[in-house]
């Protein structure tokens, strides 16, 4: 059976008549339509709600006029709230033709069939054929999958979209201020504006103002930890963590990968990575992430998200990973690949509009909303350049704000060249933001020239911020030595710290990527002196697994 078939719904309180119409419809239309039926109006309405939330389509309603719960005309009026484009047919007796004629005006009735309709070849099929042909001419398949209803400039809505996109879960965004379908879905689910954002799942389930954890559970993410003890637990699913997951599982280690938000890290949000080996035409961060997750899980890596690690403890030669919800996971070794996050811009007004016109990172989920708009980007690194190129396909104008004189010292040459050749991108050197302003969303920025201190106010529909990185290491309470910026020190660099000899009690030096705690390694951007390149992070993640093997051989 084709699971994308539209439905024909039949309702008649006379079971014998219902069997007859269903029999005749199935005989002719079963290959192209699913025929469903009921004798009870309330059941029919429940079915419509479920079908609507699942993204299914109803092509036609066939309803008896005289039913005890409500008349057919009234049922068709209610059914129109769910599927206004479906064809509407009323089953009537000769005595009900007046009601049928009234219904033509009341519910734009398409046809009324007088019972009996025998033979169907003459009195049923030509009519149904004609109505279905008309319906097919305007039919556009509904999106099947998760639907997110909310306001475009709502931080809560943005967080949900960002989470779903980051975890490569397809979804449809419906802005209640621009979409009739959003209003219709709210109405049929008896919800109102105060219930936003609303997430409707492909099984028909519906959550109002859900937490990210609620969405993850409902979407089938975050499975329970399966093993009592792992050989290696990797904390963070950026390029380094994903590479460690692939190599750990492929080399026979019992491997668990934990991610607090979405796989891919900063690289995962990149719209285009053009300098990654083996992809001459470039690839998106999402595509790289999708391939890596598929590879790691196929090889046997377990993956849980969204889950935050709040502590690592050591006991009896084992490490205990403590999750935010209190779950403890036993492992023989750990690789920390938590990466970095963009620093917060501590400028007046910025925090007021974060998620409502101001975004950290590429936020490709909001790119379509930038169509024909004025967009500003703060930062001069590759991430900012990649975002500018991607957003230039949507926005009317892109302005890159940098404190330096030009981009040459902070951005790759290929990106500088692309930006110079893109007519709607302008670089604003020696400039900083003095203030962000607006009502419920960002509307204006106050820009300040660093040298002259001259200020000017500009209209701004969106601001994307890429201003340097800070490591995700605040949660680490173990004796793991970090530099003054919070990056984890590893290998021989640990010997530069006076505290190292008090902590390190092994008869050997730390391995290249090993921290000051034996058996706990760090790889990728979270590590001090890292290269801050996707390829370097992938290399470190795979290298960390070779040191895990060496460590495990010692402690067996």
C-alpha positions as CSV (number, residue, x, y, z in Angstrom):
1,X,0.0,0.0,0.0
2,X,1.2,3.5,-0.8
3,X,1.5,5.3,2.6
4,X,1.1,8.7,0.9
5,X,-2.4,7.9,-0.4
6,X,-5.1,10.5,0.4
7,X,-8.1,9.5,2.4
8,X,-11.8,9.3,1.6
9,X,-13.9,9.4,4.8
10,X,-17.4,8.0,4.9
11,X,-19.9,8.4,7.7
12,X,-23.4,7.0,8.0
13,X,-25.2,5.8,11.1
14,X,-26.9,3.0,9.1
15,X,-24.2,0.3,9.1
16,X,-25.8,-1.4,6.0
17,X,-25.7,1.7,3.9
18,X,-22.1,2.4,5.1
19,X,-20.9,-1.1,4.1
20,X,-22.5,-0.6,0.7
21,X,-20.8,2.8,-0.1
22,X,-17.4,1.6,1.3
23,X,-17.7,-1.6,-0.8
24,X,-18.4,0.4,-4.0
25,X,-15.6,2.9,-3.3
26,X,-13.0,0.3,-2.6
27,X,-13.8,-1.6,-5.7
28,X,-12.9,1.5,-7.8
29,X,-10.6,3.7,-5.8
30,X,-8.6,1.4,-3.4
31,X,-5.4,1.6,-5.5
32,X,-5.2,5.4,-5.1
33,X,-7.1,6.3,-2.0
34,X,-7.5,4.9,1.5
35,X,-11.2,4.5,2.4
36,X,-12.1,4.8,6.1
37,X,-15.5,4.8,7.6
38,X,-17.5,5.0,10.9
39,X,-21.1,5.1,12.1
40,X,-20.3,7.6,14.8
41,X,-19.7,11.4,14.3
42,X,-17.5,11.9,17.3
43,X,-15.2,9.0,16.1
44,X,-15.0,10.7,12.7
45,X,-14.0,14.0,14.2
46,X,-11.3,12.3,16.4
47,X,-10.0,10.6,13.3
48,X,-9.8,13.9,11.5
49,X,-7.7,15.5,14.3
50,X,-5.3,12.6,14.3
51,X,-5.0,12.6,10.5
52,X,-4.5,16.4,10.5
53,X,-1.7,16.3,13.1
54,X,0.0,13.4,11.3
55,X,0.1,15.4,8.1
56,X,-2.2,13.0,6.3
57,X,-4.6,14.3,3.6
58,X,-8.4,13.8,3.2
59,X,-9.6,14.2,-0.4
60,X,-13.3,13.7,0.2
61,X,-16.0,13.5,2.8
62,X,-19.1,11.5,2.2
63,X,-21.7,12.0,4.9
64,X,-25.2,10.9,5.5
65,X,-27.6,13.8,6.2
66,X,-29.8,12.3,8.9
67,X,-27.6,11.1,11.9
68,X,-28.5,11.1,15.6
69,X,-25.5,13.0,16.9
70,X,-25.7,15.8,14.3
71,X,-26.9,16.3,10.8
72,X,-24.6,15.7,7.9
73,X,-24.4,19.4,6.9
74,X,-23.2,20.3,10.4
75,X,-20.6,17.5,10.3
76,X,-19.3,18.7,6.9
77,X,-19.0,22.3,8.4
78,X,-16.8,20.9,11.2
79,X,-14.8,18.8,8.8
80,X,-14.0,21.9,6.7
81,X,-12.1,23.3,9.7
82,X,-9.6,20.4,9.2
83,X,-9.6,20.1,5.4
84,X,-11.1,23.1,3.7
85,X,-10.1,21.8,0.2
86,X,-11.6,18.3,0.5
87,X,-14.6,17.6,-1.7
88,X,-17.9,17.3,0.2
89,X,-20.7,14.9,-0.7
90,X,-24.0,14.5,1.1
91,X,-25.9,11.2,1.1
92,X,-29.7,11.9,1.1
93,X,-33.0,10.3,0.8
94,X,-35.5,11.7,-1.7
95,X,-37.2,13.5,1.2
96,X,-34.0,15.3,2.1
97,X,-33.3,17.1,-1.2
98,X,-34.3,20.5,0.3
99,X,-31.7,20.1,3.0
100,X,-29.1,19.1,0.4
101,X,-29.9,22.2,-1.7
102,X,-29.5,24.4,1.4
103,X,-26.1,22.7,2.1
104,X,-24.8,23.7,-1.3
105,X,-24.8,27.3,0.1
106,X,-24.0,26.5,3.7
107,X,-20.9,24.3,3.2
108,X,-20.2,24.8,-0.5
109,X,-21.5,21.3,-1.0
110,X,-20.0,19.7,-4.1
111,X,-22.7,17.1,-4.7
112,X,-25.5,15.3,-3.1
113,X,-26.1,11.6,-3.8
114,X,-29.7,10.3,-3.5
115,X,-29.8,6.8,-2.0
116,X,-29.7,4.2,-3.5
117,X,-27.0,4.9,-6.1
118,X,-27.3,1.6,-8.0
119,X,-25.7,0.9,-10.4
120,X,-22.5,2.7,-9.2
121,X,-21.0,2.6,-12.7
122,X,-23.7,5.1,-13.7
123,X,-24.8,6.9,-10.6
124,X,-21.7,7.0,-8.4
125,X,-18.3,6.6,-10.2
126,X,-18.7,9.4,-12.8
127,X,-19.6,11.9,-10.0
128,X,-16.7,10.8,-7.7
129,X,-14.3,10.7,-10.6
130,X,-15.1,14.2,-11.5
131,X,-14.8,15.5,-7.9
132,X,-11.5,13.7,-7.3
133,X,-10.1,15.0,-10.6
134,X,-10.9,18.6,-9.5
135,X,-9.4,18.0,-6.1
136,X,-6.2,16.5,-7.5
137,X,-5.7,19.6,-9.7
138,X,-5.3,21.8,-6.5
139,X,-3.9,19.2,-4.2
140,X,-0.4,19.8,-2.7
141,X,0.9,17.1,-0.4
142,X,1.0,18.1,3.3
143,X,4.4,18.0,5.1
144,X,4.7,14.7,7.0
145,X,6.8,15.0,10.1
146,X,7.3,17.3,13.0
147,X,5.5,20.7,12.8
148,X,6.6,23.7,14.9
149,X,4.0,26.5,15.4
150,X,5.1,29.8,16.9
151,X,6.2,33.4,16.4
152,X,9.2,34.1,14.1
153,X,10.9,36.2,16.7
154,X,10.3,34.1,19.7
155,X,13.4,32.8,21.6
156,X,11.5,29.7,22.6
157,X,10.6,28.9,19.1
158,X,14.1,29.6,17.9
159,X,15.6,27.2,20.5
160,X,13.2,24.4,19.3
161,X,14.0,25.0,15.7
162,X,17.7,25.1,16.4
163,X,17.6,21.9,18.4
164,X,15.7,20.0,15.7
165,X,17.9,21.3,12.9
166,X,21.1,20.6,14.8
167,X,19.9,17.0,15.4
168,X,19.1,16.6,11.7
169,X,15.4,16.0,12.4
170,X,13.2,17.3,9.5
171,X,10.5,19.7,10.6
172,X,8.1,22.3,9.2
173,X,8.1,25.8,10.7
174,X,4.7,27.5,10.7
175,X,4.6,31.1,11.7
176,X,1.3,31.9,13.3
177,X,1.4,35.5,12.0
178,X,1.8,34.3,8.4
179,X,0.4,30.8,8.0
180,X,-3.3,29.9,7.8
181,X,-2.3,26.3,8.4
182,X,-0.8,27.3,11.8
183,X,-4.0,28.9,12.8
184,X,-6.0,25.9,11.6
185,X,-3.8,23.5,13.6
186,X,-4.2,25.6,16.7
187,X,-7.9,25.7,16.4
188,X,-8.5,22.0,15.7
189,X,-6.3,21.1,18.7
190,X,-8.2,23.5,20.9
191,X,-5.1,25.6,21.5
192,X,-4.5,29.4,21.6
193,X,-1.7,31.9,21.2
194,X,-0.8,31.6,24.9
195,X,0.1,27.9,24.3
196,X,2.8,28.7,21.8
197,X,5.3,27.4,20.8
198,X,3.5,24.2,19.9
199,X,5.2,21.0,18.5
200,X,3.1,18.5,16.6
201,X,4.7,15.1,16.0
202,X,4.3,12.7,13.2
203,X,2.3,10.3,15.3
204,X,-0.3,13.0,15.9
205,X,0.9,13.9,19.4
206,X,1.0,17.5,20.5
207,X,3.2,19.4,23.1
208,X,2.6,23.0,24.2
209,X,5.7,25.0,25.4
210,X,7.8,21.8,25.5
211,X,11.2,21.6,27.0
212,X,14.1,20.4,24.7
213,X,14.2,17.2,26.8
214,X,10.5,16.6,26.2
215,X,11.0,17.0,22.4
216,X,14.0,14.7,22.4
217,X,12.1,11.9,24.2
218,X,9.1,12.2,21.9
219,X,11.3,12.4,18.8
220,X,13.1,9.1,19.8
221,X,16.4,10.7,20.9
222,X,18.1,10.2,24.2
223,X,17.8,6.4,24.6
224,X,18.8,4.9,27.9
225,X,22.4,3.9,28.6
226,X,22.7,0.2,27.7
227,X,25.9,-1.1,29.3
228,X,27.1,-1.3,32.9
229,X,30.7,-0.3,31.9
230,X,32.1,1.3,28.7
231,X,35.7,1.3,27.5
232,X,35.4,4.9,26.5
233,X,32.9,7.7,27.0
234,X,33.2,10.7,24.7
235,X,31.8,14.0,25.9
236,X,30.8,16.2,23.1
237,X,29.8,15.3,19.5
238,X,31.7,17.9,17.4
239,X,34.1,16.7,14.7
240,X,36.7,15.5,17.3
241,X,34.0,13.6,19.3
242,X,32.5,12.1,16.2
243,X,35.9,11.0,14.9
244,X,36.6,9.4,18.3
245,X,33.3,7.6,18.1
246,X,34.0,6.2,14.6
247,X,37.5,5.0,15.5
248,X,36.6,3.7,19.0
249,X,33.7,1.6,17.8
250,X,35.5,0.4,14.7
251,X,38.4,-0.8,16.8
252,X,36.2,-2.8,19.1
253,X,35.9,-0.5,22.1
254,X,32.5,-0.2,23.9
255,X,31.9,3.4,23.0
256,X,29.4,5.9,24.2
257,X,29.0,9.5,22.8
258,X,27.2,12.1,24.9
259,X,26.1,15.5,23.5
260,X,24.4,18.3,25.4
261,X,22.6,20.0,22.5
262,X,23.2,18.8,18.9
263,X,26.0,16.9,17.1
264,X,28.5,18.7,14.9
265,X,29.5,21.5,17.3
266,X,30.4,24.8,15.7
267,X,31.3,23.1,12.5
268,X,27.8,21.5,12.4
269,X,26.2,25.0,12.1
270,X,28.5,26.0,9.2
271,X,26.7,26.6,6.0
272,X,29.7,25.7,3.8
273,X,33.1,24.1,4.6
274,X,35.2,24.5,1.5
275,X,38.7,23.5,2.8
276,X,38.0,20.0,4.1
277,X,40.1,17.3,2.4
278,X,38.2,15.2,-0.2
279,X,35.3,17.6,-0.9
280,X,36.4,19.8,-3.7
281,X,33.0,21.6,-4.0
282,X,32.7,21.9,-0.2
283,X,30.0,20.5,2.1
284,X,27.8,21.9,4.8
285,X,28.4,21.3,8.4
286,X,25.1,19.5,8.7
287,X,26.0,17.1,5.9
288,X,29.4,16.3,7.4
289,X,27.7,15.7,10.8
290,X,25.0,13.5,9.2
291,X,27.6,11.3,7.5
292,X,29.7,11.1,10.7
293,X,26.7,10.2,12.9
294,X,25.6,7.5,10.5
295,X,29.1,6.1,10.3
296,X,29.7,6.1,14.1
297,X,26.3,4.5,14.9
298,X,26.7,1.9,12.1
299,X,30.0,0.8,13.6
300,X,28.4,0.5,17.1
301,X,28.8,3.8,18.9
302,X,25.9,4.5,21.3
303,X,24.8,8.1,21.1
304,X,22.7,10.0,23.7
305,X,21.4,13.6,23.3
306,X,20.5,16.1,24.7
307,X,22.3,15.2,27.9
308,X,24.7,17.4,29.9
309,X,27.6,16.0,31.9
310,X,27.9,17.8,35.2
311,X,30.8,15.9,36.7
312,X,33.5,13.2,36.3
313,X,34.5,11.2,39.3
314,X,37.2,8.6,39.8
315,X,36.7,5.5,41.9
316,X,38.5,2.1,42.0
317,X,40.3,2.7,38.8
318,X,37.0,3.6,37.0
319,X,35.6,6.9,35.9
320,X,32.0,7.8,36.7
321,X,30.3,10.2,34.4
322,X,27.5,12.0,36.2
323,X,24.7,13.4,34.0
324,X,22.5,16.4,34.7
325,X,19.6,14.1,35.6
326,X,21.7,12.2,38.1
327,X,22.4,9.1,36.0
328,X,25.9,7.7,36.6
329,X,27.8,5.9,33.8
330,X,30.9,3.7,34.5
331,X,33.7,3.9,32.0
332,X,37.4,2.9,31.9
333,X,38.4,6.1,30.0
334,X,37.1,9.4,28.9
335,X,37.7,11.8,26.0
336,X,36.5,15.4,26.5
337,X,35.6,17.0,23.2
338,X,33.2,19.6,24.4
339,X,34.6,22.2,22.0
340,X,34.0,25.9,22.3
341,X,31.1,28.4,22.1
342,X,30.9,31.9,20.8
343,X,31.5,34.5,23.4
344,X,28.5,36.6,24.4
345,X,28.4,40.2,23.1
346,X,28.0,42.3,26.3
347,X,26.6,45.3,24.5
348,X,23.5,47.1,25.6
349,X,20.3,45.6,24.3
350,X,21.9,42.4,22.8
351,X,20.6,40.0,25.5
352,X,17.1,41.5,25.1
353,X,16.8,40.2,21.5
354,X,18.8,37.0,21.6
355,X,16.7,34.5,19.7
356,X,14.5,37.4,18.5
357,X,16.6,38.7,15.6
358,X,20.0,38.3,17.3
359,X,21.7,34.9,17.0
360,X,25.0,33.3,18.0
361,X,26.5,31.2,15.3
362,X,25.3,30.6,11.8
363,X,21.6,29.9,12.8
364,X,20.8,28.6,9.3
365,X,17.4,27.8,10.7
366,X,16.6,31.5,10.5
367,X,18.1,32.1,7.1
368,X,14.8,32.0,5.2
369,X,13.4,34.7,7.5
370,X,16.2,37.0,6.2
371,X,14.7,37.2,2.7
372,X,15.1,40.7,1.4
373,X,16.1,42.0,4.8
374,X,19.0,44.0,6.2
375,X,21.4,41.6,8.0
376,X,24.5,42.4,10.1
377,X,27.3,40.0,11.1
378,X,29.8,40.7,13.8
379,X,33.2,38.9,13.5
380,X,36.0,38.5,11.0
381,X,36.8,34.7,11.2
382,X,35.9,32.0,8.7
383,X,32.6,31.1,10.4
384,X,31.5,34.7,9.9
385,X,32.6,34.7,6.3
386,X,30.8,31.4,5.6
387,X,27.6,32.7,7.2
388,X,27.8,35.9,5.2
389,X,28.1,34.0,1.9
390,X,25.2,31.7,2.8
391,X,22.9,34.5,4.0
392,X,23.7,36.6,1.0
393,X,21.5,34.2,-1.0
394,X,18.5,35.4,1.1
395,X,19.2,38.9,2.4
396,X,18.9,42.2,0.6
397,X,22.1,43.4,2.2
398,X,24.8,41.9,4.4
399,X,27.1,44.0,6.5
400,X,30.2,42.5,8.2
401,X,31.3,44.5,11.3
402,X,34.9,44.1,12.3
403,X,37.2,46.1,14.6
404,X,40.3,45.7,12.4
405,X,41.1,47.5,9.1
406,X,40.3,44.5,6.9
407,X,39.7,40.7,7.0
408,X,43.2,39.5,5.8
409,X,44.6,38.6,9.3
410,X,41.5,36.6,10.4
411,X,39.8,35.0,7.4
412,X,40.9,32.5,4.7
413,X,41.8,34.0,1.4
414,X,39.2,32.0,-0.5
415,X,36.4,33.5,1.6
416,X,37.8,37.0,1.4
417,X,37.8,36.6,-2.4
418,X,34.2,35.3,-2.5
419,X,33.0,38.1,-0.2
420,X,34.6,40.7,-2.4
421,X,32.8,39.3,-5.4
422,X,29.4,39.3,-3.8
423,X,27.5,42.5,-4.5
424,X,25.2,42.6,-1.5
425,X,28.0,42.1,1.1
426,X,29.7,45.1,2.6
427,X,32.6,45.0,5.1
428,X,32.4,47.8,7.8
429,X,36.0,48.1,9.2
430,X,37.0,49.7,12.5
431,X,33.4,49.5,13.7
432,X,31.6,48.1,16.7
433,X,28.1,47.9,18.0
434,X,27.2,50.4,20.7
435,X,23.6,49.3,21.2
436,X,20.8,47.0,19.9
437,X,17.3,48.4,19.8
438,X,13.7,47.3,19.0
439,X,10.3,46.5,20.4
440,X,9.6,42.8,20.6
441,X,12.5,42.0,18.1
442,X,15.7,43.6,16.9
443,X,14.9,46.6,14.7
444,X,17.9,48.9,14.8
445,X,21.6,49.0,15.7
446,X,23.8,51.9,16.9
447,X,27.2,51.5,15.2
448,X,30.3,53.3,16.5
449,X,33.5,54.1,14.6
450,X,36.4,53.0,16.8
451,X,38.7,55.8,15.8
452,X,36.4,58.8,15.3
453,X,33.8,57.7,18.0
454,X,31.2,58.8,15.4
455,X,27.9,57.0,16.0
456,X,25.1,56.2,13.5
457,X,21.8,54.4,13.7
458,X,20.9,51.7,11.1
459,X,17.9,49.6,10.5
460,X,18.7,45.9,11.2
461,X,16.4,42.9,10.8
462,X,18.9,40.4,12.1
463,X,22.4,40.2,13.8
464,X,24.6,37.1,13.7
465,X,27.5,37.1,16.3
466,X,30.8,35.3,15.8
467,X,33.2,36.9,18.3
468,X,35.8,34.4,19.4
469,X,35.4,31.3,21.4
470,X,35.3,30.2,25.0
471,X,35.7,26.5,26.0
472,X,33.0,24.4,27.5
473,X,34.9,23.4,30.6
474,X,33.2,25.2,33.5
475,X,31.5,22.0,34.5
476,X,34.8,20.1,35.2
477,X,35.5,19.9,38.9
478,X,38.2,17.1,38.8
479,X,41.9,17.9,39.1
480,X,42.2,18.7,35.4
481,X,44.6,21.5,34.7
482,X,43.3,24.3,32.4
483,X,45.0,27.4,31.1
484,X,43.9,30.9,32.2
485,X,41.2,31.0,29.5
486,X,39.7,27.6,30.5
487,X,41.2,25.4,27.8
488,X,42.3,22.0,28.9
489,X,46.1,21.4,29.0
490,X,47.5,18.1,27.8
491,X,50.7,16.2,27.3
492,X,54.1,17.7,27.9
493,X,52.6,21.2,28.4
494,X,51.3,20.0,31.8
495,X,54.8,20.1,33.1
496,X,54.7,23.9,33.0
497,X,52.3,23.9,35.9
498,X,53.5,23.7,39.5
499,X,50.4,21.7,40.5
500,X,51.1,19.0,38.0
501,X,53.5,16.9,40.2
502,X,51.0,17.0,43.1
503,X,48.2,15.6,40.8
504,X,50.1,13.2,38.5
505,X,51.2,10.0,40.3
506,X,52.0,7.7,37.3
507,X,55.5,6.3,36.5
508,X,55.2,7.7,33.0
509,X,54.7,11.1,31.3
510,X,51.1,12.0,30.1
511,X,50.4,10.9,26.6
512,X,50.1,13.6,24.0
513,X,46.4,14.2,24.4
514,X,46.1,13.1,28.0
515,X,45.0,15.5,30.7
516,X,46.5,15.7,34.2
517,X,44.1,12.8,35.2
518,X,45.3,9.5,33.8
519,X,42.8,7.9,31.3
520,X,41.0,11.2,30.7
521,X,41.9,12.8,27.3
522,X,41.0,16.0,25.5
523,X,40.7,16.5,21.8
524,X,39.6,19.3,19.4
525,X,39.0,22.9,20.1
526,X,38.5,22.4,23.9
527,X,42.2,21.6,24.2
528,X,44.8,24.3,24.8
529,X,46.9,25.1,21.7
530,X,44.5,23.3,19.3
531,X,44.5,24.2,15.7
532,X,40.9,25.2,15.4
533,X,40.3,23.5,12.1
534,X,37.8,20.7,11.3
535,X,40.5,18.5,9.9
536,X,42.7,19.0,13.0
537,X,39.8,18.1,15.3
538,X,39.0,15.0,13.3
539,X,42.7,14.0,13.5
540,X,42.9,14.6,17.3
541,X,39.7,12.6,17.9
542,X,41.0,9.6,16.0
543,X,44.4,10.0,17.7
544,X,42.9,10.1,21.1
545,X,41.5,6.6,20.6
546,X,45.1,5.2,20.0
547,X,46.1,6.7,23.4
548,X,43.0,5.2,25.0
549,X,44.2,1.7,23.8
550,X,47.6,2.4,25.4
551,X,46.0,3.4,28.6
552,X,43.6,0.5,28.7
553,X,46.5,-1.9,28.1
554,X,48.2,-0.5,31.3
555,X,45.2,-0.9,33.6
556,X,44.0,-4.4,32.5
